[in-house]
């Protein structure tokens, strides 16, 4: 992704308040997530990997990295931890997009991605 100064940002319109950053070419997206979402991603990682490697044309988000960024907390000797995911932008495509769906709040235990 190169120099972070070339990234554009936007605050989520959802209740999570997540921040989104896009690479200059729109191919990649970085999103801040909460500790609970981080835990959910780690819990489903093996099933997710198995699914996306066996279904190359899936339109599920392609997670490329999960990072914890430790930033010194202002006015203390401690740190604040920010959880970040890096994803391929599924909307960066030459194909025409007819519909978009938002699965926020979907129960991953209810959506069996490992068939």
N, C-alpha and C positions, 0 to 999 in steps of 0.2 A: 504494500500500500504506500510505501514511501513516506514522504514528509507529511506529518500530521497537519501542517499549516494549509495543505491543499485539500483538506477534508471539509465538507459542508456539514452543518448540523441543523437539527430541528428538534424541538421538544415535543414529545408525544402528546396527542390530544386525548389519550385515554387516562383513566384514573391512576394508572401506575406511576405516571410522571417520568417514565424512562426517557433517556436521551438517545437519539439516533444520530449516527454519523455515517456519511457515505464517502467512498473514495471518489477522487476527482473524475474518474471515468464511469462511476455508477455501478461497477461490477460487484463491489463489496459493501457490507454494512456492518457497523459496530453498534451494539445496543447495550446500554446499562441494564442490569437485571438485579432483582432482589435475591437475598439468600435462599428464600423458599424456591424460587424458580431455578436457581443454581442447583439446589438439591434434587429437584425433579429431573433436570437434565442429566445429572450424574447417575440417578437411579435408572433412567431409561436408555442410557448410552449404548449398552451392548445390543439391545433389541433394535435401537435406532440404526446403529452401524450395520447390523445384519440386514435390515430392511433396505436401506439406501444403496448398499453395495449389490444387492440382488435385484433391485428395481432402478436401474440407471436413469430412467425417464421420469422418476417421481417428481411431483411438484411440491413435496414437502420441503421446508427450509433446509438448506444444506449448511449445517453447522460446521465451521472450519476450525474453531478454537474457542476455548473457555479460559478466561484469565482472571486472576485476582490482582488488583492494582492497589498496593499499599501507599497511601499518601499521608505525610505528616499532618496530624490534626492541629489546627490553628490554636495557639495558646496552651498547648500541652506537650508532653513528651511522648504521647501515644500516636497511633495511626488510625486513619479511617480506611476501611477496605471497600473498594468499588469492584463489583463483579461485572465483567464484560464478556459478551459473546461476539464472535465474528462469524458472519454468514455470507454466503453468496446471495446476491440480490436476484430473486426469481423474476422480478419485473424488468430486469435488464435483458431484454430478449428482442430479436427481430420479428418475432411472431406477434400477431395482433391479439390483444387481450380483450376478451368479450365480457368477462365477469370476474369479480374479486370477492373473496369471502374472508371474513375475519373470525378466527376461531378463539378469540380471547375468552378465557374462562372455561374452555372445554376441558373436560376431565380426561387426562391422559390415560387413566386406568380404564376409562370407558371406551377410548379409541384404541382398539387393538391394532398397533402398527406391525406387530410381529405375528404374521398369519401362520 
